[in-house]
Amino acid sequence: SFTINSSAGANGSITPSGSTIVAINASQNYTITPDSGYTIQSIIVDGASVPTASTFTFNNILSNHTIVASFRLIPMTHTIIASANTGGSISPNGNIIVGDGLNQSFSITPEAGKEILDVLIDGTSVGTPSNYTFSSVTSDHNISVSFKDILITHSIFVNAKSNGNATPNGSITAGASTDLTIMFTPDGGFLIDKVMVDGVNKGAISEYKLTNISSDHVISVFFKSAIITHQITAFSGANGAISPAGLVKVNDKDSQEFTFIPNSEYEIDEVSIDGTNIGSPQSYKFINVTTDHTIDVQYKKIELSSTKEIITFSFQNFNIPAIGEINDDEIIVFVPAGTEIFGLSATFTHTGVEAKVKWVPQISGVSYLDFRSPVDYYITAEDGSTKKYTVIIYENNLENPGQIEIEFAKYSVSETGGEITLKVIRKNGNEGKATVQLETLDLTAQESLDYTQLTTQLIWEDGDDNDKEIKIQILSDDINEDEEAFQVRLFNFIGGNKGGNSLSEIIIRDSNANDDDSDGGDKGDGDNNDNDPQAPNGNDGDTGSGSGGCSYSPNLDTETQNANKIFWLLLFSFIFINAFIRQKKRKIS
């Protein structure tokens, strides 16, 4: 037989207890019972721990054994019930056992697009914390969480400037997709000037409605006096002033004039109105102002001209004016024989600021001088420089030597015309021998490229007043270009007097331009009483002769000729009818 010794610690028992004799291969069962409020802490069999249970059995016993049971106090616990509705979660969740006096924390997590609506502890709201801890738990509890959709809001800032208000005004929070209407009210004596929404001018409106709001906005309202005014901003550059200057207020539809005052030795360079250059006027007036404007004037240093040329020189107190020939700094004038040249008044034009003889200022057509010896004229330029011209008078012993001039002041020819023919005429007399030099001068056309240079002398014998024909070769090229021009000049008149057209301009038309007048002569501009080569009623205006390609009015196209005929017919009919009506009125009166 074998012996099994059993024992139990305090707060419980083991049955059977003490020494128990058992047979070989027999079995022995033990019951382990804790006292009330206690539980089995451990069971030690033959010195080794075995799982705790309320019974233990030795089977097929072949040796002695020991069994010892120990007990411990059952600890006090509490239950916390944690729950969350849809839209989020709480962790841990469910029935949570917590030992007496211990702490228990919970974490609350909303789903995307949700936020905590409320947290209830034992039915009482504690707000919307995302974490909650029960401290020193001594009883059961309940924690429940609810969630809601996140409300998206936008900030609306309304700013009413002085002299009025906005409703609502200030910082406003508006829910997403909602609408908001703002009303604008001016103070007495004021009007709404403009409403700016996010920097965009919406005009002078009394209310503005934001619909389906999806972003922040800034709204500003401006007010103005009921008397409408506009602002003209006047700027002036250095070296001068503008009057009035700065910000100038102008009542609606009134006018405002500005004057420009350059400093000494300066002049107006340019005037800009609302950014557009209008030139260099001395003043500018805004008429019927209905909007804001800017005016800006800039000044520049006065550049004094150095030009000091005598342009024309003549004696007009003859039946046929004696016209001077200007060659560099010498002026030659032929006057009729027997002229008292010790007291003549010269008519002249020049590019300077003053003309003097022996330091005495000369007035054209007024000042009288003694021309029995050469007379030196001094022309003073703006910059103070001077140029001397020596006037020499010769008596022409012939009574009617005539005047020599080019038939027309202007000619036109196609560059494919081959040549152009000019006439140099002697008119109003043919007494004595007369000679004159002729030369061509470049303008935009160049000799050898566009025409063949010509220098020659023309001679008329006594009694000869036949026209002299001059032919000038015109050179063609394949370059597409604008019209070009050169001059033909008469100079060094001997015997005959200088006529009105001593200088003629020849215009060469590009061969690529439309040119229907293939056979006509040159269109000339005769001299006239007003010394204007373009005047329509010149004494000697006529059409010149020339080779093909020249402009010639009789060869205008048929449509143009018919139109001209109709025009003149209508004009003469009008004149006749008008004269007839006036005559009738006279008879009636």
HELIX and SHEET records of a PDB file:
HELIX    1   1 SER A  553  ASN A  555  5                                   3    
HELIX    2   2 THR A  558  ILE A  588  1                                  31    
SHEET    1   A 5 GLY A  18  VAL A  22  0                                        
SHEET    2   A 5 PHE A   2  ALA A   8 -1                                        
SHEET    3   A 5 HIS A  65  LEU A  73  1                                        
SHEET    4   A 5 TYR A  38  VAL A  45 -1                                        
SHEET    5   A 5 ALA A  48  VAL A  50 -1                                        
SHEET    1   B 3 GLY A  12  THR A  15  0                                        
SHEET    2   B 3 GLN A  28  PRO A  34 -1                                        
SHEET    3   B 3 THR A  55  PHE A  58 -1                                        
SHEET    1   C 5 GLY A  94  GLY A  99  0                                        
SHEET    2   C 5 THR A  77  ALA A  84 -1                                        
SHEET    3   C 5 HIS A 141  ASP A 149  1                                        
SHEET    4   C 5 LYS A 114  ILE A 121 -1                                        
SHEET    5   C 5 THR A 124  SER A 125 -1                                        
SHEET    1   D 3 GLY A  88  SER A  91  0                                        
SHEET    2   D 3 GLN A 104  PRO A 110 -1                                        
SHEET    3   D 3 ASN A 131  PHE A 134 -1                                        
SHEET    1   E 5 GLY A 170  GLY A 175  0                                        
SHEET    2   E 5 THR A 153  ALA A 160 -1                                        
SHEET    3   E 5 HIS A 217  SER A 225  1                                        
SHEET    4   E 5 PHE A 190  VAL A 197 -1                                        
SHEET    5   E 5 VAL A 200  ASN A 201 -1                                        
SHEET    1   F 3 GLY A 164  THR A 167  0                                        
SHEET    2   F 3 LEU A 180  PRO A 186 -1                                        
SHEET    3   F 3 GLU A 207  LEU A 210 -1                                        
SHEET    1   G 5 GLY A 246  ASN A 251  0                                        
SHEET    2   G 5 THR A 229  SER A 236 -1                                        
SHEET    3   G 5 HIS A 293  LYS A 301  1                                        
SHEET    4   G 5 TYR A 266  ILE A 273 -1                                        
SHEET    5   G 5 THR A 276  ASN A 277 -1                                        
SHEET    1   H 3 GLY A 240  SER A 243  0                                        
SHEET    2   H 3 GLN A 256  PRO A 262 -1                                        
SHEET    3   H 3 SER A 283  PHE A 286 -1                                        
SHEET    1   I 3 ALA A 322  ILE A 323  0                                        
SHEET    2   I 3 ILE A 310  PHE A 315 -1                                        
SHEET    3   I 3 THR A 347  HIS A 350 -1                                        
SHEET    1   J 6 GLU A 325  ASN A 327  0                                        
SHEET    2   J 6 GLU A 330  PRO A 336 -1                                        
SHEET    3   J 6 THR A 386  ASN A 396  1                                        
SHEET    4   J 6 VAL A 375  THR A 380 -1                                        
SHEET    5   J 6 GLU A 354  VAL A 357 -1                                        
SHEET    6   J 6 VAL A 360  PRO A 361 -1                                        
SHEET    1   K 2 LEU A 344  SER A 345  0                                        
SHEET    2   K 2 TYR A 368  LEU A 369 -1                                        
SHEET    1   L 4 LYS A 468  GLN A 473  0                                        
SHEET    2   L 4 GLU A 419  GLY A 429 -1                                        
SHEET    3   L 4 PRO A 401  ILE A 406 -1                                        
SHEET    4   L 4 ASN A 497  LYS A 498  1                                        
SHEET    1   M 5 LYS A 410  SER A 414  0                                        
SHEET    2   M 5 LEU A 503  ARG A 509  1                                        
SHEET    3   M 5 GLU A 484  ILE A 494 -1                                        
SHEET    4   M 5 ALA A 434  ASP A 442 -1                                        
SHEET    5   M 5 THR A 455  TRP A 460 -1                                        
END                                                                             
